[in-house]
Structures are given as C-alpha cells and as structure tokens.
Amino acid sequence: MTERETPLPDDSRRRLIHQPDDSRRRLPLNVVHLTASTLYGGPERQILGLADALSGRANVSVLSFREGGKCRPFLSVARRAGLEAIELDNDSPRFLTSIAEIAGHLKRLKADVVLCHGYKANLLGRPASRRAGIPVVAVSRGWTAESWRVRLYEMLDRRHLEWMDHVVSVSNAQADKVSRFVRGSKCSVIHNAIDPERFADPDPRSRSRIERYFTNGISLLIGAAGRLSPEKGFDLLIQAASVVCETCPEVGFVIFGDGPCREALQAQITALGL
C-alpha cells in the first residue's frame, strides 16, 4: 500500500472487489454530491462546508437536477468556491436517461463515492452509482410530508434506503427514524456543524436593528433560522417562547425564514400575544 492509499473497511472492500486495482481508494478522494437544489439553503451550505473542510484531502464536485433552473443560485456559489458544479440536462420523468447522464459524469469525474441528498438523488443516484461501479451514500436530513406527492416520494425513499451502501443521518432523531428501514451497521450520525469563527466578532448594529422589533426592552435575545416547514418544529419553539416570556419578559425571540408554515406560525404568534 502506498503512502497515499488508505485502507478500506472489509464491507467496502467486498463492494469494490469487481473494480480494477487502480480504482481503489487513494487520497485525494474524488467525492461527488448529487442533489436537487431549489435554493441556496442549509443542505447546500453543508455541502460547501464539507468541501472546504476536506480541502487537500478530497476533490469535491456537485451535480444537481435542474429543478426548473432553481438549482443555479447554489451552483453559482459552488463554482465561485472553486468546485466543478454541473446542472444536469435530464430530470423526471426521463428517469433512465437521467441515470445514464449521472453515471456518465461519475465516470468522467473518476468518482470514488457519490453522496446523495434527498429522495430524487437517492432513487436515481443508486442505479447510476452501480453503473459507475462506486459506493453510494444517502444523506438523510428529514422527511417533510408537506404534500401528497412528497409523501409518496418519501415513502419510496424510506423503502429504498436499505439498498444504499450507507446512510448518514444529521441527528439522532432522524437516525431513529432511519433505523426502522436500515440495519444499524449501515447508518451513522454526523451532526451538522458550524464555523464558530464566523460569530467571533458580531456587529452590534445588527442587534440594534433586531431590538427595534420589540416594544419592551430586552436583555437576552434568542434567535432561530430555517425553512418554515412542519418538520422544523417552529410551532414548538413559539409555544416555549410564550412560557418563557410570561416569567422572563426581558427575553426576546426572533425567527428568520420562510416556507409553507409562515402564515400558520404568524397566526400562532398573534394568538399567544407575542
């Protein structure tokens, strides 16, 4: 084994036994993310953060389904970060053509592994990875069940996870859900991370702008940011805020985000007199 070659776990070695010797794991690895990005949000930031953390140890590329052009903001940011970021030509319902296109990119990029984000990436990424002869990992963040169509696709996704080589959950709660469909040895938890240095020198003007939203003076400010969708649990945060504010009126809560639950959450805030 050369000094740049890393050993494979036994199960990974078995999966790659059909590959030629020169395709075994070496550093830097060629890592490809497959996603269906509709905005530059949390998952997209995690992909870029991982690429930055693996600098020098991995060559990271991104493939995204077109999503009616909504993928372009994220791909533009990825390109500015120095990644190869590709908008796929084929999407549903051209599933076979899409699988062939993804497999072609994986081979061209000499990918060592493909990380799939979301149900569409999982369902089409796995057969593409098999064509390319590489392992496939699903990154499971959560299931939203926000419409009948999404519920259908997420049901298929849950049943499909067992066929992935590995599943990474971003929380223990999601890992518990995944474990109902995937053997424990195939699932790991890797928590989302932040760079604390980004918060080392806060701008006091930003706090002043936020404080203007509160009619009473506050000394402690609690913030939350995210997509306003059911699985995020912002309704629970608002309920907790009502309890806290009854006894600690100097505490203020602020929520940043948008999504399908925005009107319902605003109505809840109004009803609680917050």
Secondary structure in CASP SS format (residue, H / E / C, confidence):
PFRMAT SS
TARGET T0000
AUTHOR 0000-0000-0000
METHOD secondary structure of the structure
MODEL  1
M C 1.00
T C 1.00
E C 1.00
R C 1.00
E E 1.00
T C 1.00
P C 1.00
L C 1.00
P C 1.00
D H 1.00
D H 1.00
S H 1.00
R H 1.00
R H 1.00
R H 1.00
L C 1.00
I C 1.00
H C 1.00
Q C 1.00
P C 1.00
D H 1.00
D H 1.00
S H 1.00
R C 1.00
R C 1.00
R E 1.00
L C 1.00
P C 1.00
L E 1.00
N E 1.00
V E 1.00
V E 1.00
H E 1.00
L E 1.00
T E 1.00
A C 1.00
S C 1.00
T C 1.00
L C 1.00
Y C 1.00
G C 1.00
G H 1.00
P H 1.00
E H 1.00
R H 1.00
Q H 1.00
I H 1.00
L H 1.00
G H 1.00
L H 1.00
A H 1.00
D H 1.00
A H 1.00
L C 1.00
S C 1.00
G C 1.00
R C 1.00
A E 1.00
N E 1.00
V E 1.00
S E 1.00
V E 1.00
L E 1.00
S E 1.00
F C 1.00
R C 1.00
E H 1.00
G H 1.00
G H 1.00
K C 1.00
C C 1.00
R H 1.00
P H 1.00
F H 1.00
L H 1.00
S H 1.00
V H 1.00
A H 1.00
R H 1.00
R H 1.00
A C 1.00
G C 1.00
L C 1.00
E E 1.00
A E 1.00
I E 1.00
E E 1.00
L C 1.00
D C 1.00
N C 1.00
D C 1.00
S C 1.00
P C 1.00
R C 1.00
F H 1.00
L H 1.00
T H 1.00
S H 1.00
I H 1.00
A H 1.00
E H 1.00
I H 1.00
A H 1.00
G H 1.00
H H 1.00
L H 1.00
K H 1.00
R H 1.00
L C 1.00
K C 1.00
A C 1.00
D C 1.00
V E 1.00
V E 1.00
L E 1.00
C E 1.00
H E 1.00
G C 1.00
Y H 1.00
K H 1.00
A H 1.00
N H 1.00
L H 1.00
L H 1.00
G H 1.00
R H 1.00
P H 1.00
A H 1.00
S H 1.00
R H 1.00
R H 1.00
A H 1.00
G C 1.00
I C 1.00
P C 1.00
V E 1.00
V E 1.00
A E 1.00
V E 1.00
S E 1.00
R C 1.00
G C 1.00
W C 1.00
T C 1.00
A C 1.00
E C 1.00
S C 1.00
W H 1.00
R H 1.00
V H 1.00
R H 1.00
L H 1.00
Y H 1.00
E H 1.00
M H 1.00
L H 1.00
D H 1.00
R H 1.00
R H 1.00
H H 1.00
L H 1.00
E H 1.00
W H 1.00
M C 1.00
D C 1.00
H E 1.00
V E 1.00
V E 1.00
S E 1.00
V C 1.00
S C 1.00
N H 1.00
A H 1.00
Q H 1.00
A H 1.00
D H 1.00
K H 1.00
V H 1.00
S C 1.00
R C 1.00
F C 1.00
V C 1.00
R C 1.00
G H 1.00
S H 1.00
K H 1.00
C E 1.00
S E 1.00
V E 1.00
I C 1.00
H C 1.00
N C 1.00
A C 1.00
I C 1.00
D C 1.00
P H 1.00
E H 1.00
R H 1.00
F H 1.00
A C 1.00
D C 1.00
P C 1.00
D C 1.00
P H 1.00
R H 1.00
S H 1.00
R H 1.00
S H 1.00
R H 1.00
I H 1.00
E H 1.00
R C 1.00
Y C 1.00
F C 1.00
T C 1.00
N C 1.00
G C 1.00
I C 1.00
S C 1.00
L E 1.00
L E 1.00
I E 1.00
G E 1.00
A E 1.00
A E 1.00
G C 1.00
R C 1.00
L C 1.00
S C 1.00
P H 1.00
E H 1.00
K H 1.00
G C 1.00
F H 1.00
D H 1.00
L H 1.00
L H 1.00
I H 1.00
Q H 1.00
A H 1.00
A H 1.00
S H 1.00
V H 1.00
V H 1.00
C H 1.00
E H 1.00
T H 1.00
C C 1.00
P C 1.00
E C 1.00
V E 1.00
G E 1.00
F E 1.00
V E 1.00
I E 1.00
F E 1.00
G C 1.00
D C 1.00
G C 1.00
P C 1.00
C C 1.00
R H 1.00
E H 1.00
A H 1.00
L H 1.00
Q H 1.00
A H 1.00
Q H 1.00
I H 1.00
T H 1.00
A H 1.00
L C 1.00
G C 1.00
L C 1.00
END
